[in-house]
Each structure stands twice: as structure tokens, then as C-alpha cells.
Amino acid sequence: MYSCYLAPCPDLVEKRNAMEKLIVKNSRGLSGTVLIPGDKSISHRSLMLGSLSSGKTIIGNFLQSKDCLSTIDSFSKMGIRIVNKGSKVTVFGRGLHGLRAPKTILNANNSGTTTRLMLGILAGQPFTSRITGDKSLCRRPMQRVTGPLREMGAVIFGKGGGNYTPLTVTGGNLEGISFKSKVASAQVKSALLLAGLYAQGQTCVSEPVKSRDHTERMLKYFGVKLKIKGNTVCIRSGQKLKGRRIEVPGDTSSAAFFIVAGLIVPDSKLVLKNVGINPTRTGILEALLRMGAKIRIVNKRNIKFEPVADLIVQTSSLKGAVIGGKIIPRLIDEIPVLAVAAARAKGKTVFKDAGELRVKESDRIKTICTELAKFGVRTKESKNGFVVYGNSKPRGAKSISYGDHRIAMAMAVLALVSKGTSEIKDTACIDTSFPEFFGLFRKIQGRQTG
């Protein structure tokens, strides 16, 4: 078993393995400038739309995470030539009808985004394919996507009546539908819009609250016409996509761990560069500002179809708040680290309307409450949320990630302000979304206080 302190270990990134434990000591004075790596959602979508386009798509600042590499692997198996040179990826698209039947099963590993969006694309293909994933992914529900795709005419079989991978998809001959989603889900919306590229007539997707809109922005950038009114998006089939140059913004969800660290660790000031500030993703910033965070948003600009900015974050005295309602879809992935901010806030913070957390990489409501308790932070769990009671003096703890990358990183942040030394087990899962996390965290590490 290999372990080391987060700050001084010189070979942290290279020496991880599946059961690695990360040891973190109490710290003060985080400082430095951090260039946030590429957005995972946009990296996935750029590969997918590039593959369905005519011509070459060049993607800069591509996120080299395991999830995104699973998307590369899947499209390579369907005949798309993809040249991966680290942060630069070139996709040689074959047009909307250029995919070939894969000779082997498509493996999304841990990526729900790969799986759900891919189902929309596979539903439009004139061949049969199979898609699966790791043990965690095979427990995550797919019915919210497979159900409406079946309504469009796709034939989909799998465990639990097509609710779990492995799934077998026989596509083609789709008809457009008008679908009203019960949940605000960018993955559901994106899967149906991608299927709509192949369906006869018009496909419309309505949501109760607008979810992240990266797919809509990118479709328009690739030349697709959409009708958008309120929380409804409509697409017509038969439209051609043209290859584009894309520069992927820094991932808002990845930046969130450094934002919270800079806010709660004493005597800290961080500058985070190139962070995506798409309005459908900035719920984390709004929630933290409501809690009293000192965050300055500077150098706002647009790179192609997405807005970005730099963030200046300083140690802040946070106060509890109520986090729920329409803001939840705009910060759902950031709730684990937002709960860490709540653990250091004065008073209680109430998270509600967040039942979606139950079906993430882990049951995040349960795992957040369980792991915070190990640090001495009191919580109260409910069906669709939880309460965090702020604790000014959390204690070091032995934490476990449950194979959930966001739980692992959130607990690493909390460990920075916990008395003594903490241990987070099974941190290799962080590679699914943020392989640069260890190195960047070491870079900004302040002095350890023991």
C-alpha cells in the first residue's frame, strides 16, 4: 500500500493504484494560481459531435480523464479516427451516417455521460450494438433515457427491463416525439436531441427547470438549428454538422474543490484561471456568495460558444443557508464539496430537492452524511436532502470514497481544515474526472500545522 502527505510527495500522481490511500494534514495559507483543466461535459460532447460531423474537429484543452477516454474508445470502435495528443485531440468525422457497427461491446467504464448520450446516438444507427460499464455504472438507472428512446422507435434490451447496463440497442427508423421530462437532466435532454438528429420530423424536450445547456450551445456551433423557448428545446432531423475548432473551458465542477479550499483554509488566496461560467453551471458560485464567500469574478470573456472567467478566492467567514429549488440542477455535481463548505459555516445549511444525488456514483446523500460524521460534523439525512450543522473544529478522520470521485476530493478538502491527520481511502477513482487533482492540490498547498 502506497501513501504520502498531499503536499511534499514528489511522485503522487504516478504512484497511485486502485486501493491507494491519501493522507492529508491540517493546513494554512493556500496560495497560487491554478489553471483549471478542461470541462468534462464539454470534452465528451465535442468528441461526439465531432464524430458525427463532416470534416475535421480539433479540440484544445481536452480533459484526459478516464471518463472522456471511454468516449474516445467507443467512437474509435465505431470507425472514427481520433488522434489523441494530450490536451489536443483531433477527430476525423464521418458525417451523421458514418458510424460503423462495432465488432466488440462498447465499454463506458464509470461514465454515465458516455452511456446516456451514446444511447441517443446508437438509437439512430442502422445496426445493433451493446454498451456496458463497471460495477458502479451497472447500478445506475438508464430508464429515464431508454424509455423515451423506445417511444421514438429504438429497440433496447437490458437488465431490469432496460434500466441497467449492459444494454443492447437496435436503432434506426426513429420518429420524433415531444417529451416532458420529470427531472431536469442534461443527459436525458442531450440523448433525445442527439436521437432527434436521426428521427423523422421534430423532437422536443421539455424540463421542469433548465439543466446545463452545453449540448444546445455546441449543436448550434456545429451548424444545427434549434428552437428554444423557455425550458423546451426542439430539433429537426436531417441537419448536417460541420467540423469545428473547439477550446474547452476549465471545468466548473473541478474548480469547485479549489474554490471551497480557498474559502475555508485560513490565510488563503487563490487565483483560478479559465473557469467556465456558463449560467447553467454557476449555481455553486451563487450558493457560496449567498453564504458570504469572498469570490471575485474577473476577466470575463467568451471562447467560441462558452463564457469563461478567472476567479479570485479568499478565506471567508461563511454562514449557513438553504440550498434548494431551481438552483439544484445548476450545482448538483458540486453538492459534496458545498457540504464541506457548510461544515465550516456558522449555523446550519439545509440541502433539499436533491433526490438525484441518490443515483450518482454512490448514494451521495448517504455517503456525504456518513463521511462528514467521521470528521465530527453533525448531519441529518432526509429522503431528498440533508442538513449540515457547522463545526468550527472538525477532527481528522479515516474516510472512504465508495469509489466516488467527488466524495474523495470533497473529503480531501475537509481534511485540510481538520485537526491532525486524515486518511482518504480508494482515491484512484478521482482519475475518472480530474486526474490533475493531486498535482494541482500539491501546488497550492500551504504550511501544515499538524
C-alpha positions as CSV (number, residue, x, y, z in Angstrom):
1,M,0.0,0.0,0.0
2,Y,1.4,3.4,-1.0
3,S,0.6,6.6,0.8
4,C,2.0,10.0,1.3
5,Y,1.3,13.5,2.5
6,L,-0.6,15.6,0.0
7,A,1.9,18.4,-0.2
8,P,5.5,17.1,-0.3
9,C,5.2,13.8,-2.1
10,P,7.1,14.2,-5.4
11,D,5.6,11.2,-7.2
12,L,2.0,11.4,-6.1
13,V,0.3,11.2,-9.5
14,E,2.4,8.3,-10.8
15,K,2.2,6.0,-7.8
16,R,-1.5,5.7,-7.3
17,N,-3.2,2.3,-7.5
18,A,-6.7,1.0,-7.1
19,M,-6.6,0.9,-3.3
20,E,-4.5,3.9,-2.7
21,K,-5.0,5.9,0.5
22,L,-4.4,9.7,0.5
23,I,-3.0,11.2,3.7
24,V,-3.8,14.9,4.3
25,K,-2.7,17.1,7.2
26,N,-4.3,20.3,8.6
27,S,-3.0,23.3,6.6
28,R,-2.9,27.1,6.5
29,G,-2.2,29.6,3.8
30,L,-3.1,28.1,0.4
31,S,-1.8,30.3,-2.3
32,G,-1.0,30.3,-6.0
33,T,-2.5,30.4,-9.5
34,V,-4.3,27.3,-10.8
35,L,-5.2,26.6,-14.5
36,I,-8.3,24.6,-14.3
37,P,-8.3,21.6,-16.7
38,G,-10.9,21.1,-19.4
39,D,-14.6,20.7,-18.7
40,K,-15.6,17.0,-18.7
41,S,-19.1,17.6,-20.1
42,I,-17.8,19.7,-23.0
43,S,-15.0,17.3,-23.7
44,H,-17.4,14.4,-24.1
45,R,-19.8,16.4,-26.3
46,S,-17.0,17.7,-28.6
47,L,-15.9,14.2,-29.3
48,M,-19.4,13.0,-30.0
49,L,-20.4,15.9,-32.3
50,G,-17.0,15.9,-34.0
51,S,-17.5,12.2,-34.8
52,L,-21.0,13.0,-36.4
53,S,-19.7,16.0,-38.4
54,S,-18.2,16.2,-41.8
55,G,-14.6,17.2,-41.7
56,K,-12.0,17.6,-39.0
57,T,-12.7,18.8,-35.4
58,I,-9.7,20.0,-33.4
59,I,-10.3,20.1,-29.7
60,G,-7.9,22.1,-27.4
61,N,-7.7,21.7,-23.6
62,F,-9.3,18.3,-23.8
63,L,-9.8,16.6,-20.5
64,Q,-7.7,13.4,-20.3
65,S,-9.9,11.7,-17.7
66,K,-10.9,8.1,-17.7
67,D,-14.5,9.0,-18.5
68,C,-13.5,11.0,-21.6
69,L,-11.1,8.3,-22.7
70,S,-14.0,5.9,-22.6
71,T,-15.8,8.1,-25.1
72,I,-12.8,8.1,-27.4
73,D,-12.6,4.4,-27.2
74,S,-16.3,3.9,-28.0
75,F,-16.2,6.1,-31.2
76,S,-12.9,4.5,-32.3
77,K,-14.7,1.2,-32.1
78,M,-17.3,2.6,-34.5
79,G,-14.8,3.6,-37.1
80,I,-13.9,7.1,-36.2
81,R,-10.3,8.1,-36.5
82,I,-9.2,10.0,-33.4
83,V,-5.7,11.3,-32.8
84,N,-5.1,12.0,-29.1
85,K,-2.1,14.1,-28.3
86,G,-2.8,15.0,-24.7
87,S,-4.5,18.3,-24.4
88,K,-5.1,18.4,-28.2
89,V,-7.5,15.9,-29.8
90,T,-8.3,15.7,-33.5
91,V,-11.5,13.9,-34.6
92,F,-11.9,13.0,-38.3
93,G,-15.7,13.0,-38.6
94,R,-17.5,10.7,-41.0
95,G,-20.8,12.6,-41.0
96,L,-24.1,11.9,-39.4
97,H,-24.4,8.5,-41.0
98,G,-20.8,7.5,-41.0
99,L,-20.6,5.3,-37.9
100,R,-19.9,1.6,-38.3
101,A,-21.3,-1.3,-36.3
102,P,-18.7,-2.0,-33.5
103,K,-17.2,-5.5,-33.6
104,T,-17.0,-5.6,-29.8
105,I,-19.1,-4.3,-26.9
106,L,-18.7,-0.6,-26.1
107,N,-17.4,-0.1,-22.6
108,A,-18.2,3.2,-20.9
109,N,-16.4,2.1,-17.7
110,N,-17.6,4.6,-15.0
111,S,-19.1,7.3,-17.3
112,G,-22.8,7.9,-17.1
113,T,-22.4,10.8,-19.6
114,T,-20.8,8.5,-22.2
115,T,-23.5,5.9,-21.7
116,R,-26.6,8.1,-21.7
117,L,-25.6,10.3,-24.6
118,M,-24.3,7.4,-26.5
119,L,-27.7,5.7,-26.2
120,G,-29.2,8.6,-28.1
121,I,-26.7,8.3,-30.9
122,L,-26.9,4.5,-31.1
123,A,-30.7,4.7,-31.2
124,G,-30.4,6.4,-34.6
125,Q,-28.0,3.8,-36.2
126,P,-29.0,1.1,-38.6
127,F,-27.1,-1.6,-36.6
128,T,-27.2,-3.4,-33.3
129,S,-24.7,-2.6,-30.6
130,R,-24.1,-3.3,-26.9
131,I,-22.9,-0.9,-24.2
132,T,-21.8,-1.7,-20.7
133,G,-19.7,-0.3,-17.8
134,D,-18.1,-1.0,-14.5
135,K,-19.9,-2.3,-11.4
136,S,-20.8,1.2,-10.3
137,L,-22.2,2.2,-13.7
138,C,-24.2,-1.0,-14.0
139,R,-26.1,0.1,-10.8
140,R,-27.1,3.5,-12.2
141,P,-30.6,3.8,-13.8
142,M,-30.9,4.3,-17.5
143,Q,-34.7,4.0,-17.8
144,R,-35.1,7.8,-18.0
145,V,-33.2,7.7,-21.3
146,T,-34.2,4.2,-22.7
147,G,-37.9,4.9,-22.0
148,P,-38.3,7.9,-24.4
149,L,-35.9,6.4,-26.9
150,R,-38.2,3.3,-27.1
151,E,-41.1,5.7,-27.7
152,M,-39.1,7.1,-30.7
153,G,-38.8,3.5,-32.1
154,A,-35.5,2.2,-30.8
155,V,-35.3,-1.4,-29.6
156,I,-33.4,-1.6,-26.3
157,F,-32.9,-4.7,-24.1
158,G,-31.1,-5.0,-20.8
159,K,-31.2,-5.7,-17.1
160,G,-34.3,-4.6,-15.2
161,G,-36.3,-4.1,-18.4
162,G,-33.6,-1.9,-19.9
163,N,-32.9,0.1,-16.8
164,Y,-29.4,-1.0,-16.3
165,T,-26.3,-1.8,-18.4
166,P,-25.3,-4.0,-20.2
167,L,-27.8,-2.7,-22.8
168,T,-28.4,-3.9,-26.4
169,V,-29.6,-1.3,-28.8
170,T,-31.1,-1.8,-32.3
171,G,-31.5,1.6,-33.8
172,G,-32.9,3.2,-36.9
173,N,-36.4,4.2,-38.1
174,L,-37.0,6.7,-35.3
175,E,-39.9,9.1,-35.1
176,G,-39.7,12.5,-33.4
177,I,-41.6,12.9,-30.1
178,S,-42.5,15.7,-27.7
179,F,-41.1,14.5,-24.3
180,K,-41.8,16.2,-20.9
181,S,-39.0,15.1,-18.5
182,K,-40.0,14.8,-14.9
183,V,-36.4,15.8,-13.9
184,A,-34.1,18.5,-15.1
185,S,-31.4,16.3,-16.6
186,A,-28.8,17.4,-19.2
187,Q,-28.1,13.8,-20.0
188,V,-31.7,13.0,-20.8
189,K,-32.2,16.1,-22.8
190,S,-28.9,15.6,-24.7
191,A,-29.6,11.9,-25.5
192,L,-33.0,12.8,-27.0
193,L,-31.7,15.7,-29.0
194,L,-28.9,13.5,-30.4
195,A,-31.5,10.9,-31.3
196,G,-33.6,13.7,-32.8
197,L,-30.9,14.3,-35.4
198,Y,-31.9,10.9,-36.9
199,A,-35.7,10.9,-36.2
200,Q,-38.4,11.8,-38.7
201,G,-39.9,15.2,-38.1
202,Q,-39.3,17.2,-34.9
203,T,-38.2,16.1,-31.5
204,C,-38.9,18.4,-28.5
205,V,-37.7,18.0,-24.9
206,S,-39.2,20.0,-22.0
207,E,-37.8,20.2,-18.5
208,P,-39.3,21.5,-15.2
209,V,-36.1,23.6,-14.8
210,K,-33.4,24.3,-17.3
211,S,-30.5,22.0,-17.0
212,R,-27.0,22.6,-18.3
213,D,-27.1,23.6,-21.9
214,H,-23.7,22.6,-23.3
215,T,-25.3,20.4,-25.9
216,E,-27.5,23.1,-27.3
217,R,-24.7,25.6,-27.5
218,M,-22.4,23.1,-29.2
219,L,-25.1,21.8,-31.7
220,K,-25.6,25.4,-32.8
221,Y,-21.8,25.9,-33.1
222,F,-21.6,22.8,-35.4
223,G,-24.4,24.3,-37.6
224,V,-27.5,22.7,-36.3
225,K,-30.7,24.9,-36.0
226,L,-32.7,24.6,-32.8
227,K,-35.9,26.1,-31.5
228,I,-35.5,27.1,-27.8
229,K,-38.4,28.6,-25.8
230,G,-38.2,28.6,-22.0
231,N,-37.3,25.1,-20.8
232,T,-38.2,23.5,-24.1
233,V,-35.7,22.6,-26.9
234,C,-36.7,21.3,-30.4
235,I,-34.6,19.8,-33.1
236,R,-35.4,18.6,-36.7
237,S,-33.7,15.7,-38.4
238,G,-31.6,15.7,-41.5
239,Q,-29.3,18.6,-40.5
240,K,-25.6,18.3,-41.3
241,L,-22.8,19.1,-38.8
242,K,-19.6,20.6,-39.9
243,G,-16.2,20.1,-38.1
244,R,-15.1,22.9,-35.9
245,R,-12.2,24.1,-33.7
246,I,-13.0,23.9,-30.0
247,E,-11.2,25.3,-27.0
248,V,-12.6,23.6,-23.9
249,P,-13.2,25.9,-20.9
250,G,-12.0,24.9,-17.5
251,D,-14.4,22.6,-15.6
252,T,-16.6,24.5,-13.1
253,S,-17.1,21.3,-11.1
254,S,-13.3,20.7,-10.8
255,A,-12.8,24.4,-9.9
256,A,-15.3,24.0,-7.0
257,F,-12.9,22.0,-4.9
258,F,-10.3,24.7,-5.1
259,I,-12.9,27.4,-4.6
260,V,-14.0,25.8,-1.3
261,A,-10.5,25.1,-0.2
262,G,-9.5,28.7,-0.7
263,L,-12.6,29.8,1.3
264,I,-12.3,27.6,4.3
265,V,-8.5,27.2,4.8
266,P,-7.2,30.1,7.0
267,D,-5.0,32.8,5.4
268,S,-5.6,31.6,1.9
269,K,-5.9,33.4,-1.5
270,L,-6.1,31.5,-4.8
271,V,-6.5,32.6,-8.4
272,L,-8.3,30.1,-10.6
273,K,-7.8,30.7,-14.4
274,N,-10.1,29.9,-17.3
275,V,-13.1,28.7,-15.4
276,G,-16.3,28.1,-17.3
277,I,-19.1,30.4,-16.1
278,N,-22.0,29.1,-18.2
279,P,-25.1,30.3,-16.4
280,T,-26.4,26.8,-16.2
281,R,-23.3,25.8,-14.2
282,T,-22.7,28.7,-11.8
283,G,-25.1,27.6,-9.1
284,I,-22.1,26.8,-6.9
285,L,-20.9,30.4,-7.1
286,E,-24.3,31.8,-6.3
287,A,-24.7,29.5,-3.3
288,L,-21.3,30.3,-1.9
289,L,-21.8,34.1,-2.4
290,R,-25.1,33.7,-0.5
291,M,-23.1,32.1,2.3
292,G,-20.7,35.0,2.5
293,A,-17.9,33.8,0.3
294,K,-15.2,36.3,-0.9
295,I,-15.1,35.4,-4.6
296,R,-14.3,37.9,-7.4
297,I,-15.1,37.1,-11.0
298,V,-12.7,38.9,-13.3
299,N,-11.5,38.9,-16.9
300,K,-14.9,37.7,-18.3
301,R,-14.7,36.6,-21.9
302,N,-16.1,34.2,-24.5
303,I,-14.3,31.3,-26.1
304,K,-16.4,30.3,-29.1
305,F,-19.7,29.2,-27.6
306,E,-19.0,29.2,-23.9
307,P,-18.3,32.1,-21.4
308,V,-15.2,31.9,-19.1
309,A,-13.6,34.0,-16.4
310,D,-10.9,34.0,-13.8
311,L,-11.8,33.7,-10.1
312,I,-10.0,35.2,-7.1
313,V,-10.9,33.4,-3.9
314,Q,-10.0,34.4,-0.3
315,T,-10.6,32.9,3.1
316,S,-14.1,33.8,4.2
317,S,-16.4,33.6,7.2
318,L,-19.3,31.5,5.9
319,K,-22.8,31.3,7.2
320,G,-25.4,28.6,6.8
321,A,-28.1,28.8,4.1
322,V,-31.0,27.0,2.5
323,I,-29.9,25.4,-0.8
324,G,-32.9,24.0,-2.9
325,G,-35.4,24.6,-5.6
326,K,-34.4,25.8,-9.1
327,I,-30.7,26.2,-8.2
328,I,-30.2,22.4,-7.6
329,P,-29.8,21.3,-11.3
330,R,-27.2,24.0,-11.6
331,L,-25.0,22.7,-8.8
332,I,-25.9,19.0,-8.4
333,D,-22.4,17.8,-9.0
334,E,-20.9,20.3,-6.6
335,I,-23.0,19.4,-3.6
336,P,-20.4,17.1,-2.0
337,V,-17.9,19.9,-1.7
338,L,-20.6,22.5,-1.0
339,A,-21.4,20.3,2.0
340,V,-17.8,20.7,3.1
341,A,-18.2,24.5,3.0
342,A,-21.3,24.1,5.0
343,A,-19.4,22.0,7.6
344,R,-17.2,25.1,8.2
345,A,-20.1,27.6,8.1
346,K,-21.7,29.2,11.1
347,G,-25.1,27.7,11.8
348,K,-26.9,25.0,9.7
349,T,-27.2,24.6,5.9
350,V,-30.2,22.8,4.5
351,F,-29.9,20.9,1.2
352,K,-33.3,20.0,-0.3
353,D,-34.9,18.9,-3.6
354,A,-31.7,16.9,-4.3
355,G,-33.0,13.3,-4.5
356,E,-31.0,13.0,-7.8
357,L,-27.9,12.5,-5.5
358,R,-29.2,9.1,-4.6
359,V,-28.4,7.7,-8.1
360,K,-24.9,9.1,-8.7
361,E,-21.7,7.2,-8.5
362,S,-22.7,6.5,-4.9
363,D,-25.8,7.4,-2.9
364,R,-24.3,10.8,-2.3
365,I,-26.8,11.9,0.4
366,K,-25.9,8.8,2.4
367,T,-22.2,9.0,1.7
368,I,-21.9,12.7,2.4
369,C,-23.6,12.4,5.8
370,T,-21.6,9.2,6.7
371,E,-18.3,10.7,5.9
372,L,-18.9,14.1,7.4
373,A,-19.8,12.4,10.7
374,K,-16.4,10.8,10.8
375,F,-14.9,14.3,10.9
376,G,-17.2,15.2,13.8
377,V,-19.6,17.2,11.7
378,R,-23.3,16.6,12.6
379,T,-25.8,16.0,9.8
380,K,-29.4,14.9,9.4
381,E,-30.4,12.9,6.4
382,S,-33.8,13.1,4.6
383,K,-35.2,11.4,1.5
384,N,-34.3,14.2,-0.9
385,G,-31.6,16.1,1.0
386,F,-29.8,16.6,4.3
387,V,-28.8,19.2,6.9
388,V,-25.2,20.1,7.8
389,Y,-24.6,21.7,11.2
390,G,-21.5,23.8,11.0
391,N,-18.4,22.8,13.1
392,S,-15.5,25.2,13.6
393,K,-13.2,22.4,14.8
394,P,-13.6,19.2,12.7
395,R,-11.3,16.4,13.7
396,G,-9.1,14.3,11.4
397,A,-10.7,11.1,10.2
398,K,-10.3,7.9,8.2
399,S,-12.6,8.4,5.3
400,I,-13.5,6.3,2.3
401,S,-14.6,7.4,-1.2
402,Y,-17.0,4.5,-2.0
403,G,-15.4,4.7,-5.5
404,D,-17.0,8.1,-5.9
405,H,-14.5,10.7,-7.2
406,R,-16.4,13.7,-5.9
407,I,-16.7,12.2,-2.4
408,A,-12.9,11.5,-2.4
409,M,-12.0,15.1,-3.4
410,A,-14.5,16.7,-1.1
411,M,-13.2,14.8,1.9
412,A,-9.6,15.8,0.9
413,V,-10.7,19.4,1.1
414,L,-12.3,19.0,4.5
415,A,-9.2,17.2,5.8
416,L,-7.2,20.4,5.2
417,V,-9.1,22.2,8.0
418,S,-9.5,19.2,10.3
419,K,-7.3,18.8,13.4
420,G,-4.4,16.4,13.0
421,T,-4.0,14.0,10.1
422,S,-6.7,12.4,7.9
423,E,-6.7,9.4,5.6
424,I,-9.0,9.1,2.5
425,K,-9.1,5.5,1.1
426,D,-9.6,4.5,-2.5
427,T,-8.7,7.7,-4.3
428,A,-7.9,6.2,-7.7
429,C,-11.5,7.0,-8.7
430,I,-10.5,10.7,-9.0
431,D,-9.0,9.8,-12.3
432,T,-12.5,9.4,-13.8
433,S,-13.0,13.2,-13.8
434,F,-9.9,15.1,-12.5
435,P,-6.5,13.3,-13.0
436,E,-4.7,16.6,-12.4
437,F,-6.2,17.0,-8.9
438,F,-3.3,15.6,-6.9
439,G,-0.7,17.7,-8.7
440,L,-2.6,20.9,-8.6
441,F,-3.6,20.4,-4.9
442,R,0.1,19.9,-4.1
443,K,0.9,23.1,-5.9
444,I,-1.3,25.3,-3.8
445,Q,-0.6,23.6,-0.5
446,G,0.2,25.9,2.4
447,R,2.1,25.2,5.5
448,Q,1.0,22.2,7.5
449,T,0.0,22.6,11.2
450,G,-0.3,19.0,12.2
